[in-house]
Amino acid sequence: MSDSEVEISSELHWTCVAAGKPRPSIHWLRNGQPLSTQDRVEVNGGRLKIINLALEDSGMYQCVAENKHGTIYSNAELRVQVQAPDFRSNPVRRLVPAARGGQVMLECRPRAAPKPTLFWSRGTELLTNSSRVTITLAPSNADINQEENVTLQCHASHDPTMDLTFTWAHNGALLDLEDPAGPYHRVEGTVVDSASASAKLVVRGPPGPPGGLVVKNVAETSVELRWSRGYDNHSPIGKYVIMGRSPLSSGWRTMRTDPSNIEGNAELARVVGLLPWMDYEFQVIASNILGSGEPSMSSHTNGDGFGYILAFRKRNSPTWVVERVSNVESSRYVYSNQSLSPYCPFEVKIKAYNRKGEGPFSQIALVHSAEEEPTVAPSRINATALTAFEMQVSWDPVQHLSANGILRGYEIRYWRQHEREAAADRVRTAGLETTARVAGLRPSTRYHVTVLAYNSAGTGPASPKSTVTTRRPPPNRPPGNVFWKTDGSWVTVRWDHVKALDNESAVLGYKVLYKHEGQSALKVLDKGKTSVTLPLPKDNSYVVLEIRSWGEGGDGAAHETIVSRDSGTGMMVQNQARSPWSNHAPLLLTATLSLTLIGLLDL
């Protein structure tokens, strides 16, 4: 809802939508007083309509949505405007030059509420519409068959000093090629005048499907069918054919009938030659000289007076509650009881009946009432910083009875110290895991963390907050002065030690990744080493080396270079660095990847 300024005597339409569990009820207030349907006011749940607005309708309106969990309001002000016609905002031009034989357009747009009636005069003469366009050849009525083409022609004469445009309309709207039948209007006009003519186009086709098919007077080997005529699509129905099928047939087939030839004006026939004690299903198809139409809806196979008997009880209860559902099309039944606990188990069985009697009960199925949000929060929340960008969160699970349904998992909410909890980032676990790693954090940042249990109805209450500070970031500089030397089938790579700044975590070692021929491997460095010797591929393919420092804050920026068997000695001059912490998008790590590539430095 939003504030509205509306002209007097016009209409107001406001819509109010609210969500909640259970679904909230909605009512309306005007200036704090309840508003109901009366006179010009129509209230229908979340829709408010006021017709023929008057000045006394102005005021403050509120949409109120409430359920057992609370109440919310949506407010809007209505101002009904009334104003005599006023040209001060859009005055009519006093002098408008025009060429002899040309055209001119004058605008009259006064401000007024309600919308005024406009008149034009020249001197003392009241002006009326006149036309300078005449239709000389109007389109003619036509009858065609479905899938045939038709051409409609229209010619017009007009003032040669003006441009002429032609517009076709079908039933007053744009042409619908899927439904071409109907009156076509041809409108010719200039910017000041217009004329129109119409023609009726009749498209003939096969009949539509018959309706209201019912089975009557069931005998041992025959039944009587009754139906109502469908639309003939402008061509008289010539005959009907009855199709049928049974569990013994592979599809629909033409049935024997009495009379054998069913004329187009008939609305009943008898199907003969049926097998006793057999289920049958029937359809009726109408035909004319243009072909056969779509079949009718199939007849019901369950007999007269068909319905269901539903029996249910709370699990372990000795008494069954029995309900009869008489609607043959029903496929669901809703049992309402405000005293039911969430996710209450029920045993259910069902059977069908008709006028001949009742069938057997189905096997007992176990169903549950609707879930509600968990009522208990996880406990013993512990958040631990793993690196500058990751933390590990653990908690004790909620008990099954507190889940109010099937526990789907847990939701972790985390936010920086100076942020509001409402702006927290959220990640969810699936299943019953009670520990998770969260990535995408900021270095050297204090975070608050809470954990909530959730099921299909929503999340439960939040746990007490746990606080964690991420580690200082790793050096954002790759190892420098990378130098390599090949010796036969080996390459030795050396680099300078990376020294961390005061605001960075200390370097504890280096990681070297080398790849060739689509393979990848990790080399473990000895303590304190800033060099490594690696094998070269036997062919002339190249090796891609990636060298980075690592420490408590995580992996530092990487240095990447390419070495081949015949490259001899080289030194990396260009700094091809790739930082591991340039992107801080939140991420939940559901599995831990262990890298055995750690070498420690004596610092």
N, C-alpha and C positions, 0 to 999 in steps of 0.2 A: 504494500500500500504506500502511496505517496500523496502529498498535498495536491489538491486539484482546485482549479478555478474553472467553473462551468457556467454557461449561459443559462439564464432563467428560462423555464419552459422546456429545457432539454432533458436528457436522461443521464443518470450516473450509474456506472457499473464498477464495482470493486470486488476483487477476489482475494481471499485470505487462505493460505495453505500452511498447515503445521504438521510436523511429524512427531511421533513418540510411540512408546510401548507401555501400556496399551494405547491404542489410537485416541488422541485427545478429542474432546467435544469442543465445538466452536459456537460462541454467541457474540452478539454485537452490542455496543453501547454508543449512545449519542449524548454528549455532554454529561457523561457519567450515568445516564439512565438507560435501562434495558430497551432494546429496539427489537420489535417483532413485526410480522407481516400485517399491514393494515393500510387501507386506502391506496396511496401511491407508493408505498414501501413494500418490497418483497424480500424476505430473508429466507435463504435456502442454504443452511449450513455455512460453508465458507464463502458464499456468494451473496452480495448485497446489491439490490437494484432499486433505484428511485426514479420514477417517471414524473414528467411535468414539474420539474424542480421549481420551488418557490423560495422566497427570501428566507423564510423561517427554517428551511432545511440547512442553512449555513451553521457550522459548528465543528466541534472536535469529535471525531469518530474513533472508536477503538474496536479492534478484533481481539477477542479473548479466547485463548486455547488452553484447556486444562485437562489433566488426568490426575490419578492418585499421587503422582510424583511431583506435581507442581503446576504453576500457572504462568503463562507468558502473555504479553500484550504487544500489539502492533497498532501504532497511532497514525492518523492522518487528519488534516484539516480540510474541510470543504467550504469554499467561498462561492456563493451563488451571485453572479454578476447581472446587473441590469443597467442599461445605458441607452440614452436616446442616440439616434444616428449622429455621428460627428465626423466631419471631413478634415479635421485639423491634422490628423496623422497622415492621411493620404488624400490631399486635395486634388480635385480634377483640374487638369491643365486648362488655363484660360484661353490659350492660343495654340492651335495645332496646325502647322503648315501641311498642305497636301497637294499633290500634282493632279491636274485635270485628267480624268480617265483612270486615275490610279485608285489606290485603296487606302483606308485609314482605320486605325483602331483606337478607340477611347476607353479608358479604364475608369470604373466607378467602384471604389472599395472603401466604403465608410466603415467606421468602427461602431458597432451597435450590438446590444444584447436585449432581447433575442435577435436572431438573424432577420434583417429587414427585407421587405419586398421592394424591388428596384423598378423604376419607370424611366423612360427616356422621352424627351420632347425636343422639338426644334421650333423655337419661337413659341407659339401657342398650340402647335400641332403635336399630338401624341404619336410617337413613333411605334410601329409594329414590325414584326419580322416579315421580310419579303424575299422571294427567291429569284436568283438569276441563273438557276440550274434547272434544266428540264430533261427528264428521262425520255429518250426517243425509242429505245428498244428494251423492254423489261424482260427479265428471265421468265421462262414458261414452266408451268407445272410438268413434272415428269414421273413416270413409273419405271423402275428398273428392277432386275433381279440381283440378289446378293452376289458380290464379286464382279459385277459388271461396272463399266465406266459410264459417266454421264458428263455432258458439257452444258453449262449454263452461261448464257450470253447476256450482256447488258451494255447499252450505249447511252450516251447523254450529250446534250448540247449545253454550252455555258458561255459566260462572258469571256471573250478572248483576252481581256486584260488581266484575268485572274488565272492562277494555276488550279487544275482540276485533279482531284485524287479519288480513287475507287476503293471502297472497303466492303468486304464480305462478312456477314455475320450469320451464325447458325443458332437459332433459338435465342437470339440476343446476346450470344457469347462467341468466343473464338471457336473455329471449326474443330470438332472432335472427330478425327478420322476413324475412330473405332465405332462411332455411332452416327453414320451419315444421314439417316432418315430425319425428316423434319422440315420446317419452313426455313428457307434461306432468304436473307434480306440483303439487298445490294444498296449501298449508300454511296451517292456521289456528292461531292461538295467542294467548295472553295473555303477560304479562311473565314468567309462571312455567311455563306449560304450552303444549303444542302438539300437533297431530295432522295427519296428511297422508294424501292419497289421490292416485292417479295414473290417467291414462288414456292410451291410445296413439292418436295421430292419424296416419293414413296419407294422404299426399298423392300422388295419381297424376298422371303427366304423360307427355309424349313420351319415347322412349328416349334414353339418352346415346349418344355417338359410339362406333362400333365401334373396336376397337384392333388393332394388329399387322398392318396391311395390307401384304401383300407380293405381288410379281408373280412368277409361276412359268410354266414351259413356254411360252416366247415362240415363236410361229409366225409365218408370213409375214403373215397377216391377222387373227390372234387371239392373246389372252394369257389365262392363268388367274390369277385373283385369289383370295387366301386372307385371311381376317380372323378375329378373335375377337369374341365377343358383348360388347356393352357393357351397362351397367346398364339394366334394363327399366323402372325407376321405377314398380314395382308394377302394371304393365299389360303383358301378354304382347306381344312383338314379333310383328307380323303379316307384314311383308315387308321386303325390302331393295331399294334402287335404287342402281345404279352410275352415277356421273357421270364424265365425262372431258373433257379439252381437249387441244388440240395447238397448235403455232405458227400453224396456219391458221385456228383458231377464235377467235371474239371473246370467249368465256367458257365456263363449264361447261355441258354439255348431257347429257341422258340417253343412255346408250349401249345398243346392242343386246346382249343377253346370251343365253346358253344355260345353263339354261332361261330363257325369256323372263320368267316370273314367279318371283322368288326368294323362297321361303318364309322365315318368321321363324326356323326352326330351322337354316337353311343357314349354312355358314361358308366356302363356296367357290362360284365361278361362273366361266364363261368369257365374255369380251368378244369379240364377233365383228364382222366387217364393217370392220376397220381397214385403213388404207392401208399398203402395204409401205414399209419404210425411213422411218418417220415417228416422231418423238418424241411420246409420249403421257404424260399424267399422270391418275391416277384417284383418286376418293374413293368411299366407301360410306356411304349414309344409311339408318338404320333407322327404321321407322314402326310405330305401333300405332293403336288406335282414337281416341287423343287427339291424333294429329298426327305430324309428322316431326321427328326430333331433329337435333342438330348433326352435320355430316359428320365422317368420320374424318380423320386426318391424311393428306395427299396421299402417294401412292406416290413412291418415288425414280425419277428419270428417267435415271439414269446407268448402269444395268445392274449385274450382279453383279460383285463384285471391284473395286469402284471405289476409286480413291485418287489420290494426287498424287505426282509426281516433282519434287523441288526440287533445283536446281543453283545453286551460288553459289561465288564466289571473290573474293579481294581484288582490287581494281582493279589492272590491269596484270599480274596473275598469269596464267601460261599454263595452270594446272591447275584444273579444276572439281571441287568437292566435291559428290557426288550423294547425296541422302537420299530414301527412300521414306516417304510418310505414308499409312498404310492406313486411317486413320479418315475415313470419308466426311464427317463433320460438321466436320472440322478446317478452320480458317481462319487458323491461325498456326503458326509453327514457331520454336523458340528454339534458337539455336546458342550454346553456352557455351564460352569459351576464355579462361582467365585471362591469357594472354600478349597479348591484343589491346590495342592502344593506344586511348585514348578517341577517339570519333568517327572510327573507321576506315572508309573507304569500301569497299563491297562491290557487285559486280555479281550480280544475281539473275535467274533465269528459272525458270518453272514450267510443267508440263504435266500433264494428267490421263491416267489409264489405267483400263481395266476388263478383263474376261476376254477381250474381243475384240482388245485391243491398246492401244497408246499413241497419244495425240493429239499435235499439234504443240506445240513450246515457245512460250511467250509471248515478247513482246519483252523485251529486257534492261532491267531497272530498276536504278537506283542507290540503295542504302540505306546507312545508317551505323550503326555500333555506338553504344552509349549515350554520352552526354556525361559529362564530369566537370568539377568546378569549375575555373576558370582557375587557373593555377599562378604567374602573375606579376602584380604590382601595377602600376598606373599610376605614372608618374614625373613629376618636375618639377611638383609640385602648387603652385598659386598661388591664394591667396584674397585678394580686394581688397574693402574696404568701399565700397559705392556710396552708401548713405544710412545713417540710424540704424537702418533696418529691413531692409536688403538688402545682400547681398554677391554678388560674382561669383567663381566657382571655375573654374579652367582646369587642364588636365593634358595630358601626352603619352599617346597611346593605347598599349595593349598590342599586341604582335604577334599575328598571326592564329594561329600555331602554339601560342602560349601560352594561347589561349582554350579549348583542349580541346573545341571544339565551335563552335557559332554564337554569336558575341558578341551579346548582347541589348542591352547598354548598360552604364551605370555607376551605382553607388550612392554617393551623397554622405552621409557621416556627420559630424555636427557637434554639439559639446557645449560648455557653458560651462566656463571655466577651473577652477572649483572642483567640477565634477561629475565623476562617473566615466564612462569611455568606454562602459561597458555601458548607460548611460542616454541615449546619443546619439540625437538625432532623425535620421531617415533619409528621403531622397528619392531617386527613381530617374529617370534619363534613359532615353529609348528611342532606339535606333539608335547611330550612331557619332559623335555630337556630342562634342566635347572641351571644351566650355564650357557653363556654366549659371548662371542667377541664382537665388539662394535668398532668399525673403522670409519675413516673420514673425519677424524677429530682435528682440532687445532692444537699446535704445540704450545707448551707452557701455559695451559688454560685450565682454570678450575671449573669443573662440571658438577651439577647436581643430577642424581639418577634416582628414578623410582621404577618399580615393576608392578604391573597389573595382570591379573588373570583374565582371560576372555573365553567366551563361548559364542554360539551362533546368535545369541540375543544381544551381545555387546560386552563391554569391559566392566570389571568390578572396581572396587575402591583401590586407590593407589597405596603402595607401601610407604613406610617412612623413608625420607630421603637419605641417600648415601652420597658422599662427596669424594671426588677424586681429582687430582691434578695431573695432566699429561706431562710427559717428560720433555726436556728441552729438545729442539729439533736437531737432526744430524747436520753435519756440515753441508752447505749447499754448493760446495765446490768439488769437482771431481779430482782424482789424483792427477798431478801435473807432471810435465816432462816425461811422458811415457816413451820409453825407448825399447826397441826389440832387436834381436839378432838371431838369424836362422843358422843352424848348423846341421846340415843333412836333413834328417827327418825330425828335428827338434827346433823349437823356437824358445828363446829366453826373453822374458819381458820384465822390465824394471820401471819403477816410477818413484816419484817423491812422496814422502809422508805427508798426509793431510793434517794440518794443525787446526783444531777446533777453536772458534772464537769464544768469548766469555759467555755469550748467550746460546751457545750450542753444546750439545752433549759430546763427551769425550769419545775419541776414536778408539775402539777396542780391537779392530782387525779389519781385514779386507775380504771381499768376495770377488772371485773371478769366474765368469761364465764364458765358456768357449763353445762354439758351434761350428760344425762343418758337415757337409753332405746330408743336410736335413737332420743331423743328430744334435743332441745337446748333452753336456756333462758339466759337473761342478768340480773344481779343484780345491782341495783343502790345503791352506797355507800353514807353514810352521810358525811358531811364536815369533813375533817381531819382524817377520820377513816383509820386504817391499819388492819382492821379485818372485817369479814363478817360471818353471820350465815345462812346456807342454809339447805333446807329439803333434807333428804335422800330418795331414792326409797323404797317402801314398800317391795319389794322382795329383794333378795340377790345380785342384780346387783350392779355395781360399778358406781361411779361418777367421771368424768374427769373434773378437775379444771384447768383453765388457768388464770393466774394473770399477769397483765402488768401495768406499769405506762403510763401516757399520759400527754401531754402538748402542747404548741404551735407548737412544732416541729413534733407532731404526736405521734403515739403509740411507746412505748419502747419495749425492749425485753421481751418475755413472759416466765413465769415459769409454767410448767405443772406438775401435780401430779394426782394420782388416789386414791380415798377414797371409802371404802365400809362400810356397816353398822356394820360389826364385826371387823373393823380394830382398834378400840379403839383410842389410842393416837399415833401420829407419827410426825416425823420431816423429812423434805426433805433434804437429805444430798447432793445427786447428783444434779448438776445444769443443769437441762434440759432446756436450754435457746433457744428460737427461735427469731432471730432478724427480725424486720419488714422491714429493709432497706438495706439488703445485695444485693438486685438485683435492678439495676437502668435502666432496659429496658424501653424505652419510651412507654407511654400508654395514650390513650385518654379515659377519663371517660365521657360517654354520659349521665349518670344519677347519681344523688347524693343519697348516702345511709346515712340516719340519724341513729345514734346509741344513744339511750337514756340510757346512762350508766355512766354519768359523776358525779364524786364527787370531790369537790375542797379541796385543802389543804391550810391552813394558813401558809405561808412561811415568 
